[in-house]
Amino acid sequence: MNCRRLQDSGGFTLVELLVTMVVISLVIMAATTTFIVQNKMATIQAATSDVQLTGQLTMDLLSRDIQMAGYGMDKATALVAFDNAPTSDALRIAGTDAIQLHYSTPVLPSSPTGTRGSRRYNYYVAKTGDGGLVRQDFVSGGTETIASNVEDMQVVIEDDPASDKKKVSLKIGLKSAAKDNQLSGDGYRRREYSAVIIPKNYGL
C-alpha cells in the first residue's frame, strides 16, 4: 500500500523541467528585449523633446527681443548683425553670426525721474565656457547662457520691401544633449529652427 502511494506522488520528469526552463528563458529574453527597446525609445524621445523645447523657447526669446529693437532708440544702431566669425574670434564659434540689439523699457510708475530703462544685448554662440547661445548684457556687464546645446546661429538683416521697417531672418541649429550611439556621425540628434521677424518699432 505504501509503495503504491509513493509511486502516485511522483514529481516532475526531467523532460518537463527542461521544457519549463526553456519557456521561462524565452519569456525572460522577450521581456529583456522589450525593456531595452522601450528604454532606447524613451531616450530618443527625451532627446527629441529636449531639442524641440529648447528650440521653441530660444526662438521665442530671440524673437521678443528682436521685435523690441529700436523702441525709444536711434534706429541706426538699435539692430546690428555680425557675420561669420573667423577662427581667430575669441568669443564666437567660427562661422556663426552674432546680433546686437538695443531698446528702451517703458517708464515705470515707481521711477522718480520718469526716465526709461535700457536694454542692450549681444547674442552669440560661444566657443568657451558652457558654450551654446550666450546673451551678453552691456548694461549690467554680465553674460548668461541661454541654451547650451545651440551650436549655430545665422542672422540676416535687410530692409522690408513691404514697409519702412527691417526684416530679420534668424536661423539657429541645435543638437541633442544626449548622444545616440546608433546614429551615424557623432551620434547627436540635430534640428534647425528658422523665422523671419519684423521689429515692431523699426521705422516708427
N, CA, C and O of each residue as an XYZ file, in Angstrom:
816
protein
N       0.821     -1.195      0.000
C       0.000      0.000      0.000
C       0.857      1.247      0.000
O       0.603      2.179     -0.763
N       1.877      1.272      0.856
C       2.753      2.418      0.934
C       3.569      2.610     -0.348
O       3.824      3.741     -0.760
N       3.966      1.532     -0.960
C       4.719      1.615     -2.212
C       3.891      2.257     -3.303
O       4.409      3.048     -4.091
N       2.596      1.922     -3.361
C       1.721      2.483     -4.390
C       1.570      3.984     -4.195
O       1.545      4.726     -5.176
N       1.468      4.454     -2.938
C       1.332      5.888     -2.685
C       2.591      6.655     -3.104
O       2.504      7.763     -3.634
N       3.757      6.056     -2.859
C       4.987      6.714     -3.264
C       5.082      6.852     -4.779
O       5.558      7.866     -5.288
N       4.630      5.838     -5.489
C       4.650      5.891     -6.947
C       3.666      6.922     -7.483
O       3.947      7.584     -8.482
N       2.495      7.070     -6.818
C       1.479      8.009     -7.305
C       1.869      9.463     -7.054
O       1.383     10.344     -7.763
N       2.742      9.756     -6.056
C       3.094     11.140     -5.708
C       4.420     11.561     -6.344
O       5.155     12.351     -5.752
N       4.735     11.060     -7.516
C       5.984     11.408     -8.195
C       6.012     12.872     -8.608
O       4.950     13.457     -8.820
N       7.220     13.506     -8.734
C       7.373     14.913     -9.106
C       7.465     15.071    -10.616
O       6.996     14.226    -11.379
N       8.112     16.227    -11.048
C       8.274     16.497    -12.476
C       9.349     15.597    -13.064
O      10.314     15.225    -12.397
N       9.157     15.266    -14.309
C      10.178     14.497    -15.013
C      11.262     15.457    -15.527
O      11.072     16.673    -15.545
N      12.383     14.896    -15.939
C      13.482     15.713    -16.453
C      13.067     16.479    -17.697
O      13.442     17.638    -17.876
N      12.289     15.829    -18.558
C      11.820     16.483    -19.790
C      10.940     17.683    -19.451
O      11.069     18.746    -20.058
N      10.037     17.505    -18.467
C       9.158     18.604    -18.074
C       9.953     19.776    -17.511
O       9.639     20.932    -17.795
N      10.985     19.485    -16.713
C      11.815     20.551    -16.168
C      12.561     21.303    -17.259
O      12.668     22.529    -17.230
N      13.084     20.529    -18.242
C      13.804     21.169    -19.338
C      12.884     22.064    -20.165
O      13.258     23.177    -20.535
N      11.678     21.569    -20.454
C      10.708     22.367    -21.219
C      10.340     23.636    -20.454
O      10.250     24.713    -21.042
N      10.128     23.510    -19.151
C       9.787     24.670    -18.321
C      10.906     25.700    -18.324
O      10.663     26.902    -18.439
N      12.148     25.207    -18.194
C      13.286     26.120    -18.204
C      13.420     26.846    -19.538
O      13.750     28.031    -19.565
N      13.171     26.153    -20.636
C      13.233     26.778    -21.963
C      12.169     27.853    -22.103
O      12.446     28.940    -22.609
N      10.956     27.557    -21.658
C       9.858     28.533    -21.748
C      10.166     29.776    -20.908
O       9.977     30.906    -21.357
N      10.645     29.546    -19.678
C      10.984     30.680    -18.809
C      12.107     31.515    -19.422
O      12.070     32.744    -19.353
N      13.100     30.864    -20.017
C      14.200     31.590    -20.660
C      13.694     32.455    -21.808
O      14.118     33.599    -21.969
N      12.772     31.891    -22.612
C      12.205     32.664    -23.722
C      11.430     33.870    -23.217
O      11.517     34.953    -23.796
N      10.674     33.689    -22.141
C       9.906     34.803    -21.573
C      10.843     35.890    -21.063
O      10.610     37.077    -21.293
N      11.919     35.477    -20.358
C      12.887     36.453    -19.842
C      13.581     37.194    -20.981
O      13.783     38.406    -20.905
N      13.947     36.465    -22.038
C      14.592     37.095    -23.188
C      13.665     38.102    -23.850
O      14.092     39.195    -24.222
N      12.392     37.735    -23.996
C      11.427     38.641    -24.620
C      11.232     39.892    -23.765
O      11.167     41.007    -24.283
N      11.140     39.691    -22.447
C      10.952     40.834    -21.543
C      12.172     41.754    -21.558
O      12.038     42.977    -21.546
N      13.375     41.146    -21.583
C      14.602     41.943    -21.619
C      14.706     42.740    -22.907
O      15.067     43.917    -22.890
N      14.388     42.092    -24.031
C      14.429     42.779    -25.325
C      13.440     43.936    -25.353
O      13.762     45.025    -25.828
N      12.238     43.698    -24.845
C      11.227     44.747    -24.799
C      11.694     45.916    -23.944
O      11.501     47.077    -24.306
N      12.312     45.602    -22.804
C      12.809     46.659    -21.920
C      13.887     47.482    -22.599
O      13.893     48.708    -22.489
N      14.808     46.817    -23.305
C      15.895     47.533    -23.981
C      15.336     48.452    -25.062
O      15.755     49.602    -25.190
N      14.387     47.931    -25.836
C      13.782     48.730    -26.915
C      13.031     49.922    -26.330
O      13.158     51.044    -26.822
N      12.243     49.675    -25.274
C      11.481     50.753    -24.646
C      12.412     51.808    -24.051
O      12.142     53.006    -24.139
N      13.495     51.361    -23.452
C      14.450     52.299    -22.862
C      15.120     53.160    -23.927
O      15.323     54.359    -23.734
N      15.460     52.534    -25.051
C      16.058     53.278    -26.159
C      15.073     54.295    -26.718
O      15.441     55.438    -26.988
N      13.811     53.877    -26.894
C      12.793     54.790    -27.411
C      12.585     55.965    -26.463
O      12.414     57.103    -26.901
N      12.600     55.683    -25.154
C      12.419     56.754    -24.171
C      13.576     57.747    -24.241
O      13.373     58.955    -24.123
N      14.800     57.226    -24.436
C      15.967     58.104    -24.552
C      15.871     58.978    -25.789
O      16.167     60.172    -25.735
N      15.456     58.383    -26.909
C      15.310     59.134    -28.155
C      14.232     60.200    -28.007
O      14.428     61.340    -28.428
N      13.096     59.840    -27.413
C      12.012     60.794    -27.235
C      12.419     61.938    -26.316
O      12.058     63.091    -26.552
N      13.177     61.613    -25.260
C      13.636     62.651    -24.331
C      14.583     63.614    -25.041
O      14.491     64.829    -24.866
N      15.500     63.059    -25.848
C      16.438     63.909    -26.582
C      15.710     64.787    -27.592
O      16.025     65.968    -27.734
N      14.735     64.207    -28.296
C      13.965     64.963    -29.278
C      13.142     66.051    -28.603
O      13.090     67.182    -29.085
N      12.501     65.713    -27.491
C      11.704     66.697    -26.758
C      12.572     67.828    -26.241
O      12.169     68.991    -26.262
N      13.784     67.479    -25.770
C      14.703     68.493    -25.264
C      15.078     69.478    -26.364
O      15.100     70.687    -26.135
N      15.371     68.970    -27.547
C      15.728     69.841    -28.669
C      14.548     70.714    -29.066
O      14.712     71.910    -29.310
N      13.357     70.124    -29.134
C      12.173     70.885    -29.530
C      11.853     71.988    -28.530
O      11.600     73.130    -28.914
N      11.865     71.641    -27.244
C      11.543     72.621    -26.214
C      12.577     73.740    -26.180
O      12.225     74.917    -26.104
N      13.861     73.363    -26.237
C      14.922     74.365    -26.226
C      14.814     75.278    -27.439
O      14.965     76.495    -27.327
N      14.553     74.684    -28.598
C      14.423     75.476    -29.820
C      13.281     76.466    -29.753
O      13.439     77.625    -30.136
N      12.134     76.025    -29.273
C      10.970     76.913    -29.191
C      11.199     78.051    -28.205
O      10.889     79.205    -28.499
N      11.746     77.722    -27.026
C      11.988     78.752    -26.017
C      13.042     79.756    -26.487
O      12.899     80.961    -26.279
N      14.103     79.245    -27.125
C      15.164     80.120    -27.604
C      14.664     81.045    -28.701
O      14.962     82.240    -28.691
N      13.905     80.503    -29.645
C      13.367     81.330    -30.724
C      12.391     82.363    -30.183
O      12.366     83.496    -30.663
N      11.586     81.992    -29.193
C      10.641     82.954    -28.597
C      11.393     84.104    -27.933
O      11.014     85.266    -28.077
N      12.461     83.774    -27.204
C      13.240     84.809    -26.525
C      13.897     85.746    -27.526
O      13.818     86.967    -27.391
N      14.548     85.165    -28.534
C      15.198     85.995    -29.544
C      14.180     86.834    -30.315
O      14.414     88.013    -30.580
N      13.062     86.230    -30.670
C      12.031     86.958    -31.425
C      11.502     88.141    -30.622
O      11.304     89.227    -31.166
N      11.276     87.931    -29.340
C      10.747     89.005    -28.489
C      11.715     90.177    -28.426
O      11.313     91.331    -28.570
N      13.009     89.872    -28.208
C      13.983     90.960    -28.122
C      14.196     91.648    -29.463
O      14.342     92.870    -29.513
N      14.214     90.885    -30.546
C      14.384     91.488    -31.872
C      13.197     92.377    -32.210
O      13.376     93.444    -32.799
N      11.998     91.961    -31.851
C      10.824     92.783    -32.111
C      10.857     94.094    -31.331
O      10.326     95.109    -31.783
N      11.485     94.064    -30.162
C      11.575     95.275    -29.339
C      12.677     96.216    -29.798
O      12.683     97.383    -29.405
N      13.611     95.743    -30.620
C      14.763     96.552    -31.028
C      14.305     97.866    -31.641
O      13.414     97.903    -32.490
N      14.935     98.941    -31.190
C      14.637    100.255    -31.732
C      13.619    101.049    -30.945
O      13.407    102.229    -31.222
N      12.987    100.426    -29.972
C      11.985    101.147    -29.196
C      12.662    102.235    -28.357
O      13.475    101.945    -27.479
N      12.307    103.501    -28.648
C      12.862    104.625    -27.905
C      14.334    104.868    -28.155
O      14.993    105.548    -27.368
N      14.867    104.316    -29.255
C      16.302    104.428    -29.518
C      16.549    104.899    -30.951
O      15.649    104.913    -31.790
N      17.808    105.286    -31.200
C      18.236    105.605    -32.551
C      18.224    104.325    -33.374
O      18.934    103.375    -33.043
N      17.436    104.283    -34.432
C      17.259    103.055    -35.209
C      18.538    102.619    -35.920
O      18.696    101.451    -36.273
N      19.445    103.572    -36.124
C      20.671    103.232    -36.868
C      21.553    102.255    -36.112
O      22.285    101.481    -36.729
N      21.496    102.276    -34.797
C      22.366    101.408    -34.001
C      21.578    100.419    -33.142
O      22.152     99.735    -32.295
N      20.283    100.345    -33.358
C      19.445     99.510    -32.490
C      19.482     98.033    -32.863
O      19.122     97.181    -32.051
N      19.910     97.725    -34.071
C      19.899     96.336    -34.530
C      21.066     96.125    -35.485
O      21.072     96.663    -36.593
N      22.058     95.342    -35.056
C      23.264     95.137    -35.857
C      23.621     93.657    -35.851
O      23.633     93.022    -34.797
N      23.909     93.109    -37.023
C      24.329     91.706    -37.133
C      25.803     91.645    -37.487
O      26.312     92.483    -38.230
N      26.482     90.644    -36.946
C      27.892     90.406    -37.243
C      28.012     89.046    -37.906
O      27.681     88.021    -37.311
N      28.486     89.045    -39.140
C      28.512     87.832    -39.955
C      29.677     86.935    -39.574
O      30.607     87.339    -38.875
N      29.592     85.692    -40.064
C      30.569     84.613    -39.886
C      31.833     84.955    -39.094
O      32.720     85.656    -39.582
N      31.892     84.450    -37.883
C      33.072     84.683    -37.041
C      34.270     83.938    -37.605
O      34.136     82.785    -38.014
N      35.439     84.570    -37.636
C      36.652     83.873    -38.075
C      37.144     82.927    -36.979
O      36.704     83.018    -35.834
N      38.028     82.049    -37.320
C      38.557     81.102    -36.338
C      39.335     81.810    -35.232
O      39.513     81.260    -34.145
N      39.794     83.021    -35.509
C      40.563     83.777    -34.513
C      39.669     84.502    -33.511
O      40.173     85.088    -32.553
N      38.348     84.474    -33.716
C      37.438     85.163    -32.804
C      37.550     84.559    -31.407
O      37.499     83.339    -31.245
N      37.702     85.412    -30.410
C      37.906     84.929    -29.043
C      36.619     84.452    -28.385
O      36.666     83.677    -27.429
N      35.467     84.905    -28.884
C      34.194     84.587    -28.243
C      33.362     83.582    -29.020
O      32.840     82.624    -28.450
N      33.240     83.802    -30.325
C      32.265     83.048    -31.116
C      32.865     81.822    -31.787
O      34.050     81.790    -32.122
N      32.017     80.812    -31.976
C      32.402     79.650    -32.779
C      32.545     80.089    -34.225
O      31.724     80.855    -34.730
N      33.569     79.614    -34.882
C      33.849     80.005    -36.262
C      32.640     79.732    -37.154
O      32.022     78.669    -37.087
N      32.319     80.723    -37.994
C      31.230     80.577    -38.950
C      29.862     80.983    -38.423
O      28.901     81.045    -39.190
N      29.756     81.261    -37.127
C      28.467     81.658    -36.561
C      28.315     83.175    -36.573
O      29.305     83.907    -36.593
N      27.066     83.640    -36.559
C      26.771     85.064    -36.545
C      26.462     85.522    -35.124
O      26.272     84.713    -34.216
N      26.417     86.827    -34.960
C      26.014     87.440    -33.691
C      25.041     88.564    -34.008
O      25.053     89.106    -35.113
N      24.204     88.914    -33.049
C      23.278     90.024    -33.239
C      23.234     90.861    -31.972
O      23.072     90.349    -30.864
N      23.383     92.165    -32.168
C      23.285     93.114    -31.064
C      22.015     93.927    -31.233
O      21.683     94.359    -32.337
N      21.313     94.129    -30.139
C      20.079     94.911    -30.199
C      19.967     95.821    -28.986
O      20.516     95.553    -27.918
N      19.234     96.905    -29.194
C      19.149     97.948    -28.177
C      17.727     98.500    -28.177
O      17.177     98.825    -29.229
N      17.146     98.602    -27.002
C      15.814     99.216    -26.890
C      15.607     99.752    -25.486
O      16.288     99.349    -24.543
N      14.660    100.663    -25.363
C      14.313    101.226    -24.064
C      13.168    100.449    -23.456
O      12.356     99.851    -24.162
N      13.115    100.468    -22.155
C      11.969     99.887    -21.457
C      10.994    101.002    -21.107
O      11.408    102.153    -20.968
N       9.715    100.691    -20.962
C       8.736    101.728    -20.632
C       9.055    102.396    -19.297
O       9.724    101.823    -18.437
N       8.565    103.604    -19.153
C       8.742    104.321    -17.890
C       7.896    103.647    -16.814
O       6.694    103.450    -16.993
N       8.518    103.301    -15.715
C       7.804    102.659    -14.616
C       7.166    103.707    -13.710
O       7.749    104.768    -13.491
N       5.976    103.423    -13.180
C       5.338    104.371    -12.262
C       6.206    104.685    -11.050
O       6.110    105.764    -10.467
N       7.058    103.727    -10.677
C       7.902    103.929     -9.499
C       9.149    104.755     -9.784
O       9.895    105.098     -8.868
N       9.376    105.079    -11.077
C      10.576    105.842    -11.426
C      10.435    107.287    -10.948
O       9.510    107.983    -11.366
N      11.346    107.754    -10.072
C      11.218    109.121     -9.551
C      11.489    110.197    -10.598
O      10.993    111.318    -10.485
N      12.271    109.856    -11.611
C      12.620    110.845    -12.635
C      11.809    110.691    -13.901
O      11.873    111.545    -14.786
N      11.042    109.609    -14.002
C      10.234    109.391    -15.194
C      11.048    109.006    -16.410
O      10.593    109.165    -17.543
N      12.263    108.493    -16.179
C      13.129    108.117    -17.292
C      12.934    106.643    -17.656
O      12.506    105.826    -16.840
N      13.258    106.343    -18.889
C      13.155    104.969    -19.367
C      14.370    104.150    -18.929
O      15.443    104.692    -18.663
N      14.178    102.855    -18.861
C      15.305    101.963    -18.672
C      15.928    101.633    -20.016
O      15.480    102.136    -21.047
N      16.953    100.796    -20.016
C      17.635    100.462    -21.263
C      17.997     98.987    -21.281
O      18.413     98.420    -20.271
N      17.832     98.381    -22.442
C      18.252     97.011    -22.677
C      19.177     96.997    -23.890
O      18.828     97.496    -24.960
N      20.350     96.422    -23.705
C      21.294     96.312    -24.816
C      21.987     94.970    -24.703
O      22.782     94.739    -23.792
N      21.672     94.084    -25.647
C      22.153     92.709    -25.595
C      22.981     92.361    -26.817
O      22.814     92.925    -27.898
N      23.880     91.412    -26.606
C      24.634     90.803    -27.698
C      24.444     89.294    -27.597
O      24.847     88.678    -26.610
N      23.833     88.702    -28.611
C      23.615     87.253    -28.653
C      24.648     86.621    -29.577
O      24.842     87.076    -30.704
N      25.310     85.568    -29.096
C      26.287     84.865    -29.934
C      26.439     83.427    -29.440
O      26.038     83.099    -28.323
N      27.021     82.576    -30.283
C      27.282     81.179    -29.929
C      28.718     81.090    -29.432
O      29.665     81.295    -30.191
N      28.864     80.783    -28.151
C      30.171     80.851    -27.504
C      31.029     79.630    -27.804
O      30.524     78.520    -27.971
N      32.330     79.857    -27.868
C      33.291     78.762    -28.065
C      33.964     78.371    -26.756
O      34.709     77.392    -26.718
N      33.715     79.115    -25.683
C      34.336     78.826    -24.390
C      33.259     78.654    -23.323
O      32.076     78.861    -23.591
N      33.663     78.280    -22.131
C      32.714     78.109    -21.031
C      31.759     76.961    -21.297
O      32.176     75.887    -21.731
N      30.471     77.187    -21.034
C      29.451     76.168    -21.285
C      29.084     76.073    -22.749
O      28.390     75.141    -23.155
N      29.543     77.032    -23.554
C      29.199     77.040    -24.968
C      27.738     77.387    -25.160
O      27.085     77.889    -24.244
N      27.221     77.119    -26.353
C      25.821     77.391    -26.627
C      25.546     78.867    -26.850
O      26.463     79.679    -26.975
N      24.260     79.195    -26.897
C      23.843     80.564    -27.132
C      23.999     81.382    -25.851
O      23.453     81.032    -24.805
N      24.744     82.465    -25.951
C      25.033     83.315    -24.795
C      24.447     84.703    -25.031
O      24.471     85.220    -26.148
N      23.923     85.295    -23.963
C      23.461     86.686    -24.038
C      24.382     87.554    -23.183
O      24.497     87.361    -21.973
N      25.020     88.491    -23.825
C      25.889     89.441    -23.136
C      25.095     90.719    -22.882
O      24.560     91.320    -23.813
N      25.023     91.125    -21.635
C      24.271     92.308    -21.242
C      25.250     93.479    -21.096
O      26.063     93.511    -20.172
N      25.157     94.444    -22.029
C      26.076     95.577    -21.991
C      25.739     96.555    -20.870
O      26.591     97.346    -20.466
N      24.508     96.512    -20.363
C      24.110     97.433    -19.297
C      24.654     96.960    -17.952
O      25.258     97.734    -17.209
N      24.432     95.679    -17.648
C      24.901     95.146    -16.363
C      26.336     94.630    -16.442
O      27.008     94.490    -15.420
N      26.797     94.352    -17.652
C      28.149     93.831    -17.833
C      28.270     92.329    -17.658
O      29.377     91.794    -17.718
N      27.161     91.634    -17.443
C      27.195     90.189    -17.233
C      26.859     89.402    -18.484
O      26.391     89.958    -19.478
N      27.103     88.110    -18.425
C      26.727     87.200    -19.507
C      26.000     86.004    -18.904
O      26.237     85.626    -17.757
N      25.112     85.419    -19.698
C      24.391     84.228    -19.255
C      24.173     83.301    -20.435
O      23.973     83.744    -21.566
N      24.214     82.003    -20.152
C      23.979     81.011    -21.188
C      22.470     80.807    -21.332
O      21.789     80.448    -20.371
N      21.966     81.036    -22.523
C      20.536     80.874    -22.785
C      20.204     79.418    -23.064
O      19.242     78.882    -22.514
N      20.993     78.773    -23.916
C      20.779     77.361    -24.256
C      22.121     76.752    -24.624
O      22.750     77.159    -25.601
N      22.558     75.771    -23.837
C      23.902     75.223    -24.013
C      24.031     74.311    -25.231
O      25.147     74.019    -25.659
N      22.912     73.855    -25.797
C      23.012     72.944    -26.945
C      22.777     73.628    -28.288
O      22.572     72.947    -29.293
N      22.804     74.959    -28.326
C      22.780     75.675    -29.608
C      24.196     75.679    -30.163
O      25.128     76.118    -29.489
N      24.360     75.195    -31.380
C      25.702     75.121    -31.969
C      25.877     76.017    -33.186
O      26.985     76.130    -33.710
N      24.798     76.659    -33.648
C      24.928     77.551    -34.802
C      23.833     78.615    -34.758
O      22.714     78.345    -34.320
N      24.160     79.820    -35.212
C      23.181     80.887    -35.388
C      23.565     81.698    -36.614
O      24.717     82.100    -36.778
N      22.580     81.930    -37.470
C      22.788     82.725    -38.667
C      21.730     83.831    -38.684
O      20.543     83.581    -38.476
N      22.188     85.053    -38.936
C      21.300     86.215    -38.912
C      21.522     87.054    -40.162
O      22.658     87.342    -40.539
N      20.416     87.444    -40.801
C      20.473     88.354    -41.946
C      19.473     89.473    -41.680
O      18.292     89.216    -41.448
N      19.952     90.724    -41.715
C      19.087     91.895    -41.533
C      19.010     92.638    -42.857
O      20.035     92.982    -43.446
N      17.799     92.882    -43.316
C      17.612     93.592    -44.576
C      16.353     94.444    -44.492
O      15.528     94.273    -43.595
N      16.222     95.359    -45.436
C      15.037     96.206    -45.471
C      13.829     95.385    -45.885
O      13.922     94.510    -46.747
N      12.680     95.679    -45.253
C      11.432     95.007    -45.606
C      10.780     95.783    -46.748
O      10.371     96.927    -46.549
N      10.673     95.189    -47.945
C      10.114     95.926    -49.081
C       8.657     96.323    -48.888
O       8.168     97.223    -49.570
N       7.963     95.668    -47.973
C       6.542     95.972    -47.767
C       6.328     97.156    -46.826
O       5.206     97.642    -46.685
N       7.405     97.622    -46.182
C       7.268     98.736    -45.245
C       8.607     99.434    -45.108
O       9.570     99.097    -45.797
N       8.661    100.430    -44.196
C       9.923    101.116    -43.948
C      10.652    100.500    -42.766
O      11.519    101.139    -42.169
N      10.312     99.273    -42.425
C      10.936     98.591    -41.289
C      12.013     97.624    -41.769
O      12.240     97.464    -42.968
N      12.660     96.994    -40.819
C      13.671     95.992    -41.112
C      13.054     94.596    -41.053
O      12.007     94.379    -40.442
N      13.730     93.672    -41.700
C      13.325     92.266    -41.676
C      14.530     91.442    -41.240
O      15.616     91.558    -41.808
N      14.324     90.611    -40.227
C      15.418     89.805    -39.695
C      15.149     88.337    -39.980
O      14.151     87.782    -39.522
N      16.034     87.715    -40.730
C      15.958     86.270    -40.961
C      16.873     85.598    -39.940
O      18.085     85.814    -39.935
N      16.279     84.790    -39.089
C      17.009     84.175    -37.983
C      16.964     82.663    -38.117
O      15.912     82.081    -38.382
N      18.111     82.036    -37.930
C      18.190     80.574    -38.006
C      19.137     80.078    -36.910
O      20.256     80.573    -36.776
N      18.680     79.103    -36.134
C      19.545     78.509    -35.119
C      19.566     76.994    -35.302
O      18.572     76.389    -35.704
N      20.704     76.402    -35.005
C      20.865     74.948    -35.085
C      21.148     74.388    -33.711
O      22.012     74.893    -32.994
N      20.421     73.342    -33.336
C      20.593     72.722    -32.029
C      20.976     71.270    -32.175
O      20.662     70.625    -33.175
N      21.667     70.755    -31.153
C      21.931     69.326    -31.084
C      21.425     68.807    -29.747
O      21.356     69.550    -28.769
N      21.076     67.542    -29.713
C      20.527     66.947    -28.501
C      21.581     66.879    -27.410
O      22.774     66.762    -27.690
N      21.132     66.954    -26.164
C      22.060     66.841    -25.038
C      22.561     65.406    -24.888
O      23.713     65.170    -24.521
N      21.670     64.451    -25.180
C      22.037     63.032    -25.060
C      22.554     62.518    -26.403
O      22.118     62.960    -27.466
N      23.485     61.580    -26.328
C      24.094     61.003    -27.518
C      23.448     59.666    -27.827
O      23.212     58.861    -26.926
N      23.160     59.426    -29.102
C      22.590     58.158    -29.544
C      23.640     57.434    -30.377
O      23.913     57.820    -31.514
N      24.225     56.387    -29.813
C      25.305     55.673    -30.492
C      24.852     54.926    -31.736
O      25.683     54.466    -32.519
N      23.532     54.799    -31.930
C      23.020     54.124    -33.116
C      23.030     55.041    -34.342
O      22.892     54.575    -35.474
N      23.193     56.340    -34.110
C      23.203     57.286    -35.222
C      24.580     57.345    -35.856
O      25.593     57.134    -35.189
N      24.610     57.631    -37.140
C      25.887     57.804    -37.821
C      26.483     59.162    -37.452
O      25.802     60.006    -36.871
N      27.730     59.365    -37.785
C      28.381     60.626    -37.447
C      28.772     60.667    -35.982
O      29.252     59.678    -35.426
N      28.561     61.834    -35.355
C      28.966     61.973    -33.957
C      27.902     61.485    -32.971
O      28.127     61.503    -31.761
N      26.743     61.048    -33.481
C      25.727     60.447    -32.617
C      24.751     61.417    -31.988
O      23.946     61.002    -31.155
N      24.784     62.695    -32.347
C      23.857     63.667    -31.778
C      22.708     63.940    -32.742
O      22.905     64.064    -33.951
N      21.523     64.030    -32.188
C      20.365     64.416    -32.996
C      20.360     65.937    -33.159
O      20.673     66.667    -32.218
N      20.011     66.402    -34.331
C      20.039     67.827    -34.623
C      18.713     68.301    -35.220
O      17.977     67.552    -35.863
N      18.452     69.580    -34.971
C      17.256     70.183    -35.545
C      17.537     71.662    -35.793
O      18.273     72.303    -35.042
N      16.945     72.186    -36.847
C      17.149     73.581    -37.215
C      15.839     74.345    -37.100
O      14.788     73.864    -37.523
N      15.913     75.532    -36.525
C      14.745     76.403    -36.399
C      15.027     77.697    -37.155
O      16.145     78.211    -37.120
N      14.028     78.211    -37.826
C      14.208     79.467    -38.557
C      12.933     80.301    -38.457
O      11.836     79.771    -38.282
N      13.103     81.604    -38.572
C      11.964     82.527    -38.504
C      12.352     83.827    -39.187
O      13.524     84.200    -39.242
N      11.342     84.505    -39.705
C      11.511     85.857    -40.234
C      10.778     86.796    -39.281
O       9.576     86.656    -39.055
N      11.515     87.751    -38.730
C      10.984     88.611    -37.684
C      11.012     90.056    -38.152
O      12.018     90.527    -38.684
N       9.899     90.758    -37.951
C       9.812     92.170    -38.269
C       9.820     92.959    -36.961
O       8.844     92.898    -36.213
N      10.884     93.693    -36.663
C      10.893     94.507    -35.441
C       9.733     95.504    -35.428
O       9.570     96.291    -36.360
N       8.949     95.465    -34.385
C       7.735     96.279    -34.335
C       8.024     97.781    -34.310
O       7.222     98.578    -34.797
N       9.154     98.160    -33.751
C       9.419     99.566    -33.510
C      10.370    100.183    -34.524
O      10.773    101.338    -34.392
N      10.719     99.407    -35.527
C      11.618     99.948    -36.546
C      10.835    100.789    -37.527
O       9.787    100.372    -38.021
N      11.349    101.985    -37.809
C      10.682    102.876    -38.758
C       9.630    103.748    -38.112
O       9.010    104.563    -38.796
N       9.406    103.602    -36.803
C       8.414    104.411    -36.107
C       9.050    105.656    -35.526
O       8.365    106.465    -34.900
